[in-house]
Amino acid sequence: MFFAKGRADMDRRRLIGLGIGVAASVAGRRAGASPAAAAGPQAFDRLLSRYARPGAGAINRVDYRAWRANAADRAALDTYVAALQASSPKGKSRPEQVAYWCNLYNAETLRVVLDAYPVKSILSIRPTLVSFGPWKAKTLRVDGARLSLHEVEHEILRGLGDPMIHYGLNCASISCPNLPLRALRGATLTADLDQAARDYVNHPRAVQFTGKGLVLSSIYKWYREDFGDTDADILRHLSAFAAPPLRAVLDRRPAITGYAYDWDLNARA
């Protein structure tokens, strides 16, 4: 039953993807907004302000239950994602392009989870029986190219060669860097990602010292080459964002003894 429901919701997203230009323009006219306004950050801001907020342990949580039950706000998220797809990032500055792709990734991730909710983990969302999560389903279309979340993250954003992009992406899981509580903007991208990195690095889901050594988020294992070639490079990266107590530990260059990741959904209780 779960997989039948998952396939139905995936088909729904594909149908939306086929008509993104029409969907964005029609929805924009009904709301009295231009397609550009429909793709503007304020549209995402409004939804995030209603359903996402800091929870226990300084982890931003999403009220998926309430959002799933609100047909108007689910449609508003569909409209925002469609409008982003219909607007091209070409010609924008690099910070604006990074903000665009991060917002598209985060909004589509929310949409994927809402379509499947209730689930305990995003890993439970499997478009096919052999899927590991939803990331390789091509549910997006930008500039005529069909794209998956995997391609947005690994081919487009990681292709820029900047490890800071990892702090702007949220995979709807506890151990991810926080879901931004407002849409990213090119004008404030550097400051926003810097703060997101500080929030993450100084949280125990990113770095824990056990006495025997450091246990790091698996992000620093999976994407090791983004942060440097050696353990020392990773420690230098972490130290750049660490508060003084953690920086003092990192400056002693302790051994990295393990990695951990909690895939539980970042849902509000």
LOZA-171053 format. One line per 3 residues: their letters; for each residue x, y, z of N, C-alpha, C. Coordinates in nm, 2 decimals, decimal comma. Layout:
BEGIN
a = X/Y/Z/X/Y/Z/X/Y/Z | ...
% end
This chain:
BEGIN
mff = 0,08/-0,12/0,00/0,00/0,00/0,00/0,09/0,13/0,00 | 0,19/0,12/0,08/0,28/0,24/0,08/0,34/0,27/-0,05 | 0,39/0,16/-0,12/0,45/0,19/-0,25/0,35/0,23/-0,35
akg = 0,23/0,18/-0,35/0,12/0,23/-0,44/0,10/0,38/-0,42 | 0,09/0,42/-0,29/0,07/0,56/-0,26/0,19/0,64/-0,31 | 0,31/0,59/-0,29/0,43/0,66/-0,33/0,43/0,68/-0,48
rad = 0,40/0,58/-0,56/0,40/0,59/-0,70/0,29/0,69/-0,75 | 0,17/0,69/-0,68/0,07/0,79/-0,72/0,11/0,93/-0,70 | 0,18/0,95/-0,58/0,23/1,09/-0,56/0,34/1,13/-0,65
mdr = 0,43/1,03/-0,69/0,53/1,06/-0,78/0,47/1,09/-0,92 | 0,37/1,02/-0,96/0,30/1,05/-1,08/0,24/1,19/-1,08 | 0,19/1,23/-0,96/0,13/1,37/-0,95/0,24/1,47/-0,97
rrl = 0,36/1,45/-0,92/0,47/1,55/-0,93/0,51/1,55/-1,08 | 0,52/1,44/-1,14/0,56/1,44/-1,29/0,46/1,52/-1,37 | 0,33/1,50/-1,34/0,23/1,58/-1,42/0,25/1,73/-1,39
igl = 0,27/1,76/-1,27/0,30/1,91/-1,24/0,42/1,95/-1,32 | 0,53/1,87/-1,32/0,65/1,90/-1,39/0,63/1,93/-1,54 | 0,54/1,85/-1,60/0,51/1,86/-1,74/0,45/2,00/-1,78
gig = 0,38/2,06/-1,68/0,31/2,18/-1,71/0,35/2,30/-1,63 | 0,48/2,30/-1,59/0,53/2,40/-1,49/0,51/2,54/-1,54 | 0,53/2,57/-1,67/0,51/2,70/-1,72/0,36/2,75/-1,70
vaa = 0,27/2,66/-1,75/0,13/2,70/-1,73/0,09/2,71/-1,59 | 0,13/2,61/-1,51/0,09/2,61/-1,37/0,14/2,74/-1,30 | 0,26/2,78/-1,32/0,31/2,90/-1,26/0,24/3,02/-1,30
sva = 0,22/3,04/-1,43/0,15/3,16/-1,48/0,01/3,17/-1,44 | -0,07/3,05/-1,44/-0,20/3,05/-1,40/-0,22/3,08/-1,26 | -0,14/3,02/-1,17/-0,15/3,04/-1,03/-0,11/3,18/-1,00
grr = -0,01/3,23/-1,07/0,03/3,37/-1,04/-0,08/3,47/-1,08 | -0,15/3,45/-1,19/-0,26/3,54/-1,22/-0,37/3,53/-1,12 | -0,40/3,41/-1,08/-0,51/3,39/-0,98/-0,48/3,47/-0,85
aga = -0,35/3,47/-0,81/-0,31/3,53/-0,69/-0,28/3,68/-0,71 | -0,29/3,72/-0,84/-0,26/3,86/-0,87/-0,11/3,89/-0,87 | -0,03/3,79/-0,89/0,11/3,80/-0,89/0,17/3,76/-1,02
spa = 0,28/3,82/-1,06/0,35/3,78/-1,18/0,42/3,65/-1,16 | 0,46/3,57/-1,27/0,54/3,45/-1,25/0,67/3,48/-1,17 | 0,73/3,59/-1,19/0,85/3,63/-1,12/0,83/3,64/-0,97
aaa = 0,71/3,70/-0,94/0,68/3,71/-0,79/0,65/3,57/-0,73 | 0,58/3,49/-0,81/0,55/3,35/-0,76/0,67/3,28/-0,73 | 0,79/3,30/-0,80/0,91/3,24/-0,77/1,00/3,32/-0,67
gpq = 0,95/3,43/-0,62/1,02/3,51/-0,53/1,04/3,45/-0,40 | 1,14/3,49/-0,32/1,16/3,43/-0,19/1,05/3,45/-0,09 | 0,97/3,56/-0,11/0,87/3,58/-0,01/0,76/3,47/-0,01
afd = 0,74/3,41/-0,12/0,64/3,30/-0,13/0,69/3,18/-0,04 | 0,82/3,15/-0,04/0,87/3,04/0,04/0,88/3,09/0,19 | 0,91/3,21/0,21/0,92/3,27/0,34/0,79/3,25/0,42
rll = 0,68/3,28/0,35/0,54/3,27/0,41/0,51/3,13/0,46 | 0,55/3,03/0,37/0,52/2,89/0,41/0,61/2,84/0,52 | 0,74/2,88/0,51/0,83/2,84/0,62/0,79/2,90/0,75
sry = 0,75/3,02/0,75/0,71/3,09/0,88/0,59/3,02/0,94 | 0,51/2,95/0,86/0,39/2,89/0,92/0,42/2,75/0,98 | 0,52/2,68/0,91/0,53/2,54/0,94/0,67/2,50/1,00
arp = 0,77/2,58/0,99/0,91/2,55/1,03/0,95/2,64/1,14 | 1,01/2,59/1,25/1,06/2,67/1,36/1,16/2,58/1,44 | 1,24/2,65/1,52/1,34/2,58/1,60/1,26/2,49/1,70
gag = 1,32/2,37/1,71/1,26/2,27/1,81/1,36/2,24/1,92 | 1,33/2,13/1,98/1,42/2,08/2,09/1,56/2,06/2,03 | 1,66/2,10/2,11/1,80/2,07/2,07/1,85/2,17/1,96
ain = 1,78/2,28/1,94/1,81/2,38/1,84/1,81/2,32/1,70 | 1,73/2,22/1,67/1,71/2,17/1,54/1,58/2,22/1,48 | 1,59/2,28/1,36/1,47/2,33/1,30/1,37/2,22/1,26
rvd = 1,25/2,23/1,30/1,15/2,12/1,28/1,04/2,17/1,19 | 0,97/2,08/1,12/0,87/2,11/1,03/0,74/2,04/1,08 | 0,63/2,11/1,08/0,50/2,06/1,12/0,44/2,00/0,99
yra = 0,49/1,88/0,95/0,44/1,81/0,83/0,29/1,78/0,84 | 0,25/1,74/0,96/0,11/1,70/0,98/0,01/1,81/0,94 | 0,04/1,93/1,00/-0,05/2,04/0,97/-0,04/2,09/0,83
wra = 0,08/2,09/0,77/0,10/2,13/0,63/0,03/2,03/0,54 | 0,05/1,90/0,56/-0,02/1,80/0,48/-0,17/1,82/0,48 | -0,23/1,86/0,59/-0,37/1,88/0,61/-0,42/2,01/0,55
naa = -0,34/2,10/0,51/-0,38/2,23/0,46/-0,36/2,23/0,30 | -0,47/2,20/0,23/-0,47/2,19/0,09/-0,42/2,31/0,02 | -0,46/2,43/0,07/-0,42/2,56/0,01/-0,27/2,58/0,02
dra = -0,21/2,54/0,14/-0,06/2,56/0,15/0,02/2,46/0,08 | -0,04/2,34/0,07/0,03/2,24/-0,02/0,03/2,29/-0,16 | -0,08/2,34/-0,21/-0,09/2,40/-0,34/0,01/2,51/-0,36
ald = 0,02/2,60/-0,25/0,11/2,71/-0,26/0,26/2,66/-0,27 | 0,29/2,55/-0,21/0,43/2,50/-0,22/0,45/2,44/-0,37 | 0,34/2,38/-0,42/0,35/2,33/-0,56/0,37/2,45/-0,65
tyv = 0,30/2,55/-0,63/0,31/2,67/-0,72/0,45/2,73/-0,71 | 0,50/2,74/-0,59/0,64/2,80/-0,57/0,74/2,71/-0,64 | 0,73/2,58/-0,63/0,83/2,49/-0,69/0,82/2,50/-0,85
aal = 0,69/2,50/-0,89/0,67/2,52/-1,04/0,72/2,65/-1,09 | 0,70/2,76/-1,01/0,75/2,89/-1,06/0,90/2,90/-1,06 | 0,97/2,83/-0,96/1,11/2,83/-0,96/1,16/2,76/-1,09
qas = 1,10/2,64/-1,12/1,14/2,57/-1,24/1,12/2,65/-1,37 | 1,01/2,73/-1,37/0,98/2,80/-1,49/1,07/2,93/-1,50 | 1,14/2,97/-1,40/1,23/3,08/-1,40/1,37/3,02/-1,42
spk = 1,45/3,07/-1,51/1,58/3,02/-1,53/1,69/3,09/-1,44 | 1,78/3,01/-1,39/1,89/3,08/-1,31/2,00/3,13/-1,40 | 1,99/3,11/-1,53/2,09/3,16/-1,62/2,10/3,31/-1,62
gks = 2,21/3,37/-1,62/2,23/3,51/-1,62/2,23/3,57/-1,48 | 2,21/3,50/-1,38/2,21/3,55/-1,24/2,36/3,54/-1,19 | 2,38/3,62/-1,09/2,52/3,61/-1,03/2,54/3,48/-0,96
rpe = 2,66/3,44/-0,93/2,68/3,31/-0,87/2,61/3,30/-0,73 | 2,61/3,40/-0,64/2,53/3,39/-0,52/2,39/3,37/-0,55 | 2,33/3,44/-0,65/2,19/3,42/-0,68/2,16/3,28/-0,73
qva = 2,25/3,23/-0,81/2,23/3,09/-0,86/2,24/2,99/-0,75 | 2,33/3,00/-0,66/2,34/2,91/-0,54/2,21/2,92/-0,46 | 2,17/3,04/-0,43/2,04/3,06/-0,36/1,92/2,99/-0,43
ywc = 1,92/3,01/-0,56/1,81/2,95/-0,64/1,81/2,80/-0,63 | 1,93/2,73/-0,65/1,93/2,59/-0,65/1,91/2,53/-0,51 | 1,96/2,60/-0,41/1,93/2,56/-0,27/1,78/2,57/-0,23
nly = 1,72/2,68/-0,27/1,58/2,69/-0,25/1,50/2,59/-0,32 | 1,53/2,56/-0,44/1,46/2,46/-0,52/1,48/2,32/-0,46 | 1,60/2,29/-0,42/1,62/2,16/-0,35/1,54/2,15/-0,22
nae = 1,55/2,25/-0,14/1,48/2,24/-0,01/1,33/2,24/-0,03 | 1,27/2,32/-0,12/1,13/2,32/-0,14/1,08/2,19/-0,20 | 1,16/2,13/-0,30/1,11/2,00/-0,36/1,13/1,89/-0,25
tlr = 1,23/1,90/-0,17/1,24/1,80/-0,06/1,12/1,80/0,03 | 1,07/1,92/0,07/0,95/1,93/0,15/0,83/1,88/0,08 | 0,82/1,90/-0,05/0,71/1,86/-0,13/0,71/1,70/-0,14
vvl = 0,82/1,65/-0,15/0,83/1,50/-0,16/0,79/1,44/-0,03 | 0,84/1,50/0,08/0,80/1,44/0,21/0,65/1,46/0,24 | 0,60/1,58/0,21/0,45/1,60/0,23/0,37/1,50/0,15
day = 0,41/1,47/0,02/0,33/1,38/-0,06/0,33/1,24/0,01 | 0,43/1,20/0,08/0,44/1,07/0,13/0,40/1,06/0,28 | 0,39/1,17/0,35/0,37/1,18/0,49/0,24/1,11/0,53
pvk = 0,23/1,03/0,64/0,34/1,02/0,74/0,45/0,91/0,71 | 0,57/0,95/0,73/0,68/0,86/0,72/0,78/0,89/0,84 | 0,85/0,79/0,88/0,95/0,81/0,99/1,08/0,87/0,94
sil = 1,11/0,85/0,81/1,24/0,89/0,75/1,22/0,91/0,61 | 1,30/1,01/0,55/1,29/1,03/0,41/1,34/0,90/0,33 | 1,42/0,82/0,40/1,47/0,70/0,34/1,35/0,60/0,30
sir = 1,24/0,62/0,37/1,12/0,53/0,35/1,05/0,57/0,21 | 1,09/0,68/0,16/1,02/0,73/0,03/1,10/0,67/-0,08 | 1,04/0,57/-0,15/1,12/0,50/-0,25/1,03/0,49/-0,38
ptl = 1,06/0,57/-0,48/0,99/0,57/-0,60/0,98/0,44/-0,67 | 1,09/0,36/-0,65/1,09/0,22/-0,70/1,14/0,13/-0,58 | 1,12/0,00/-0,60/1,15/-0,10/-0,50/1,30/-0,10/-0,47
vsf = 1,38/-0,06/-0,56/1,53/-0,06/-0,54/1,58/0,08/-0,51 | 1,50/0,18/-0,49/1,55/0,31/-0,46/1,60/0,32/-0,32 | 1,70/0,40/-0,30/1,75/0,44/-0,17/1,71/0,59/-0,15
gpw = 1,59/0,60/-0,09/1,54/0,74/-0,08/1,49/0,79/-0,22 | 1,44/0,92/-0,22/1,37/0,97/-0,34/1,47/1,05/-0,43 | 1,60/1,05/-0,40/1,68/1,15/-0,46/1,71/1,14/-0,61
kak = 1,70/1,02/-0,66/1,73/1,00/-0,80/1,61/1,01/-0,90 | 1,49/1,03/-0,84/1,37/1,04/-0,93/1,37/1,18/-0,99 | 1,36/1,18/-1,12/1,37/1,31/-1,20/1,23/1,38/-1,19
tlr = 1,21/1,45/-1,08/1,08/1,52/-1,06/1,09/1,67/-1,10 | 1,20/1,72/-1,14/1,22/1,86/-1,17/1,25/1,88/-1,32 | 1,22/2,00/-1,37/1,26/2,04/-1,50/1,30/2,18/-1,50
vdg = 1,42/2,21/-1,54/1,47/2,35/-1,54/1,55/2,37/-1,67 | 1,51/2,48/-1,74/1,57/2,51/-1,87/1,56/2,39/-1,97 | 1,45/2,32/-1,96/1,42/2,21/-2,05/1,49/2,08/-2,01
arl = 1,57/2,08/-1,91/1,64/1,95/-1,86/1,57/1,89/-1,74 | 1,54/1,76/-1,75/1,48/1,69/-1,64/1,59/1,67/-1,54 | 1,56/1,69/-1,41/1,66/1,68/-1,30/1,61/1,61/-1,18
slh = 1,69/1,54/-1,11/1,66/1,49/-0,98/1,72/1,57/-0,87 | 1,68/1,55/-0,75/1,75/1,61/-0,64/1,89/1,58/-0,63 | 1,92/1,45/-0,66/2,06/1,41/-0,66/2,15/1,49/-0,76
eve = 2,09/1,52/-0,88/2,17/1,60/-0,97/2,18/1,74/-0,93 | 2,08/1,80/-0,87/2,09/1,94/-0,82/2,20/1,95/-0,72 | 2,21/1,85/-0,63/2,31/1,86/-0,52/2,45/1,82/-0,58
hei = 2,46/1,71/-0,64/2,59/1,65/-0,67/2,65/1,71/-0,80 | 2,57/1,74/-0,90/2,62/1,78/-1,03/2,63/1,93/-1,04 | 2,52/2,00/-0,99/2,51/2,14/-1,00/2,58/2,22/-0,89
lrg = 2,53/2,19/-0,77/2,59/2,27/-0,65/2,73/2,22/-0,61 | 2,75/2,09/-0,60/2,88/2,05/-0,56/2,98/2,07/-0,67 | 2,93/2,08/-0,79/3,02/2,12/-0,91/3,08/2,25/-0,90
lgd = 3,03/2,34/-0,81/3,08/2,47/-0,79/3,21/2,47/-0,71 | 3,24/2,36/-0,64/3,36/2,35/-0,56/3,36/2,43/-0,43 | 3,25/2,45/-0,37/3,24/2,53/-0,25/3,17/2,45/-0,14
pmi = 3,25/2,41/-0,04/3,18/2,32/0,07/3,07/2,39/0,14 | 3,06/2,52/0,13/2,96/2,59/0,21/2,82/2,56/0,16 | 2,80/2,50/0,04/2,67/2,47/-0,01/2,60/2,37/0,08
hyg = 2,68/2,28/0,14/2,62/2,18/0,23/2,54/2,23/0,34 | 2,58/2,36/0,38/2,50/2,42/0,50/2,38/2,49/0,45 | 2,35/2,49/0,32/2,23/2,55/0,27/2,13/2,45/0,23
lnc = 2,16/2,32/0,23/2,07/2,21/0,19/2,02/2,13/0,31 | 1,89/2,10/0,30/1,83/2,02/0,41/1,76/1,90/0,35 | 1,80/1,78/0,40/1,74/1,65/0,35/1,63/1,60/0,44
asi = 1,57/1,69/0,52/1,45/1,65/0,60/1,49/1,55/0,71 | 1,61/1,55/0,75/1,66/1,46/0,85/1,72/1,53/0,97 | 1,72/1,46/1,09/1,77/1,52/1,21/1,92/1,57/1,19
scp = 2,00/1,48/1,13/2,14/1,51/1,13/2,18/1,61/1,02 | 2,09/1,65/0,93/2,12/1,75/0,83/2,14/1,89/0,89 | 2,22/1,97/0,83/2,22/2,11/0,86/2,07/2,16/0,86
nlp = 2,05/2,26/0,95/1,91/2,30/0,96/1,84/2,35/0,83 | 1,71/2,32/0,82/1,63/2,38/0,71/1,63/2,53/0,74 | 1,67/2,62/0,64/1,67/2,76/0,66/1,52/2,80/0,69
lra = 1,50/2,90/0,78/1,37/2,94/0,82/1,32/3,05/0,73 | 1,40/3,09/0,63/1,35/3,18/0,52/1,43/3,14/0,40 | 1,38/3,17/0,28/1,44/3,14/0,16/1,58/3,21/0,15
lrg = 1,67/3,14/0,09/1,81/3,20/0,07/1,80/3,31/-0,03 | 1,88/3,41/-0,02/1,89/3,52/-0,11/2,04/3,54/-0,15 | 2,06/3,58/-0,28/2,19/3,60/-0,32/2,26/3,71/-0,24
atl = 2,19/3,82/-0,21/2,25/3,93/-0,14/2,30/3,90/0,00 | 2,24/3,80/0,06/2,28/3,77/0,20/2,34/3,62/0,21 | 2,37/3,56/0,10/2,40/3,42/0,09/2,53/3,39/0,18
tad = 2,63/3,47/0,16/2,76/3,44/0,24/2,73/3,45/0,39 | 2,66/3,55/0,43/2,63/3,56/0,58/2,54/3,45/0,62 | 2,44/3,41/0,54/2,35/3,31/0,58/2,41/3,17/0,59
ldq = 2,50/3,14/0,49/2,57/3,01/0,50/2,67/3,00/0,61 | 2,74/3,12/0,63/2,83/3,12/0,74/2,77/3,10/0,88 | 2,65/3,16/0,90/2,58/3,13/1,02/2,53/2,99/1,03
aar = 2,48/2,94/0,92/2,43/2,80/0,92/2,55/2,70/0,95 | 2,66/2,73/0,90/2,78/2,65/0,93/2,81/2,65/1,08 | 2,81/2,77/1,14/2,84/2,79/1,28/2,73/2,71/1,36
dyv = 2,61/2,72/1,33/2,50/2,65/1,40/2,52/2,50/1,39 | 2,56/2,45/1,28/2,58/2,31/1,26/2,71/2,26/1,33 | 2,82/2,32/1,30/2,94/2,27/1,36/2,94/2,27/1,51
nhp = 2,88/2,36/1,57/2,88/2,37/1,72/2,76/2,29/1,78 | 2,70/2,21/1,70/2,59/2,12/1,75/2,65/1,98/1,76 | 2,61/1,90/1,86/2,67/1,76/1,87/2,63/1,67/1,76
rav = 2,53/1,70/1,68/2,50/1,61/1,56/2,61/1,62/1,46 | 2,69/1,73/1,46/2,80/1,75/1,37/2,93/1,71/1,43 | 2,96/1,75/1,55/3,09/1,72/1,61/3,07/1,68/1,76
qft = 3,12/1,56/1,80/3,12/1,52/1,94/3,26/1,47/1,97 | 3,30/1,51/2,09/3,43/1,47/2,14/3,40/1,36/2,25 | 3,45/1,24/2,23/3,42/1,14/2,33/3,52/1,11/2,43
gkg = 3,63/1,18/2,42/3,75/1,15/2,51/3,85/1,07/2,44 | 3,80/0,98/2,35/3,89/0,90/2,27/3,92/0,96/2,13 | 3,83/1,05/2,10/3,85/1,12/1,97/3,71/1,18/1,93
lvl = 3,71/1,22/1,80/3,59/1,29/1,75/3,50/1,20/1,67 | 3,37/1,21/1,70/3,27/1,15/1,61/3,20/1,26/1,54 | 3,21/1,26/1,41/3,16/1,36/1,32/3,04/1,32/1,24
ssi = 2,96/1,42/1,20/2,85/1,39/1,11/2,91/1,32/0,98 | 2,83/1,22/0,93/2,87/1,15/0,81/2,88/1,24/0,69 | 2,83/1,36/0,70/2,85/1,46/0,59/3,00/1,47/0,56
ykw = 3,08/1,47/0,67/3,22/1,50/0,65/3,30/1,37/0,60 | 3,23/1,26/0,59/3,28/1,14/0,53/3,23/1,13/0,39 | 3,10/1,14/0,37/3,04/1,13/0,24/3,10/1,23/0,14
yre = 3,12/1,35/0,19/3,16/1,46/0,10/3,30/1,51/0,14 | 3,38/1,41/0,18/3,52/1,44/0,23/3,60/1,53/0,14 | 3,59/1,50/0,01/3,68/1,57/-0,08/3,64/1,72/-0,09
dfg = 3,51/1,75/-0,05/3,47/1,89/-0,06/3,53/1,97/0,05 | 3,57/1,91/0,16/3,62/1,98/0,28/3,77/1,97/0,29 | 3,83/1,89/0,21/3,98/1,87/0,21/4,02/1,73/0,19
dtd = 4,15/1,71/0,16/4,20/1,57/0,13/4,24/1,49/0,25 | 4,25/1,56/0,37/4,30/1,49/0,49/4,21/1,52/0,61 | 4,23/1,44/0,71/4,16/1,47/0,84/4,20/1,61/0,89
adi = 4,32/1,65/0,87/4,37/1,78/0,92/4,29/1,89/0,84 | 4,26/1,87/0,72/4,19/1,97/0,64/4,04/1,98/0,70 | 3,98/1,87/0,73/3,85/1,87/0,78/3,85/1,94/0,92
lrh = 3,95/1,91/1,00/3,95/1,98/1,13/3,97/2,13/1,12 | 4,05/2,17/1,02/4,07/2,32/0,99/3,94/2,38/0,95 | 3,86/2,31/0,87/3,73/2,36/0,83/3,64/2,38/0,95
lsa = 3,63/2,28/1,03/3,55/2,28/1,15/3,59/2,39/1,24 | 3,72/2,41/1,26/3,78/2,51/1,35/3,74/2,65/1,31 | 3,73/2,67/1,18/3,70/2,80/1,13/3,56/2,85/1,17
faa = 3,47/2,75/1,21/3,33/2,79/1,25/3,30/2,75/1,39 | 3,40/2,70/1,46/3,38/2,65/1,60/3,38/2,77/1,70 | 3,29/2,76/1,80/3,30/2,85/1,91/3,43/2,82/1,99
ppl = 3,47/2,91/2,08/3,60/2,89/2,15/3,62/2,76/2,22 | 3,52/2,71/2,29/3,54/2,58/2,36/3,57/2,46/2,26 | 3,49/2,46/2,16/3,51/2,35/2,06/3,64/2,37/1,98
rav = 3,67/2,50/1,95/3,79/2,53/1,87/3,92/2,49/1,95 | 3,91/2,50/2,08/4,03/2,46/2,17/4,05/2,31/2,16 | 3,94/2,23/2,15/3,95/2,09/2,13/4,01/2,06/1,99
ldr = 3,95/2,12/1,89/3,99/2,09/1,75/4,14/2,13/1,73 | 4,18/2,24/1,79/4,32/2,28/1,77/4,42/2,18/1,83 | 4,38/2,09/1,91/4,47/1,98/1,96/4,48/1,87/1,86
rpa = 4,41/1,88/1,75/4,41/1,78/1,64/4,38/1,64/1,69 | 4,26/1,62/1,76/4,23/1,49/1,80/4,20/1,40/1,68 | 4,21/1,27/1,70/4,18/1,17/1,59/4,03/1,17/1,57
itg = 3,99/1,15/1,44/3,85/1,13/1,40/3,83/0,98/1,42 | 3,75/0,94/1,51/3,73/0,80/1,54/3,60/0,74/1,49 | 3,51/0,82/1,43/3,39/0,76/1,38/3,30/0,87/1,32
yay = 3,20/0,82/1,25/3,10/0,91/1,19/2,96/0,86/1,23 | 2,86/0,95/1,23/2,72/0,91/1,27/2,62/1,00/1,19 | 2,50/0,94/1,17/2,40/1,02/1,11/2,26/0,97/1,15
dwd = 2,17/1,06/1,19/2,04/1,02/1,23/1,94/1,06/1,11 | 1,89/0,96/1,05/1,80/0,98/0,93/1,65/1,01/0,98 | 1,62/1,01/1,10/1,48/1,03/1,14/1,43/1,17/1,09
lna = 1,31/1,17/1,06/1,25/1,29/1,00/1,25/1,41/1,09 | 1,28/1,53/1,04/1,29/1,65/1,12/1,15/1,71/1,14 | 1,06/1,62/1,19/0,92/1,66/1,21/0,90/1,71/1,36
ra = 0,81/1,81/1,37/0,77/1,85/1,50/0,68/1,74/1,56 | 0,70/1,73/1,69/0,62/1,63/1,77/0,48/1,66/1,77
% end
